[in-house]
Amino acid sequence: MALDVLCEVMNCVHNEGGKKCGASQIFVVSHKGDKAHTSEETDCKTFEPGELL
């Protein structure tokens, strides 16, 4: 599990100190249904594809 979640959206209420997300949970979405193949298909820059179920 990630210890730090980084955020570059300065006007988000969860942004702490301009770089760190303080939200209690993170919601990542895919632009290609429920399976993605690249990080560009998601709103998550650290996405890495795993086994497609």
C-alpha positions, -999 to +999 in steps of 0.1 A: +000+000+000+012+035-008+024+055+021+021+088+003-004+098-024+008+128-044-015+154-059-008+184-082-043+199-081-037+229-059-074+238-053-085+204-040-098+204-005-077+172+003-044+187-010-020+191+019+009+215+014+007+216-024+018+180-031+002+154-008-033+140-008-050+137+026-082+120+015-092+089+035-095+069+002-086+073-034-110+066-064-092+058-097-113+057-129-108+041-163-118+057-195-121+023-212-147+004-191-136-018-162-103-028-177-074-006-188-041-014-206-021+018-200-020+047-175-033+070-203-066+051-202-070+060-165-069+089-142-040+073-124-004+081-134+010+051-115-014+025-131+004-006-143-017-034-160-020-067-142-037-099-153-070-091-171-097-111-154 
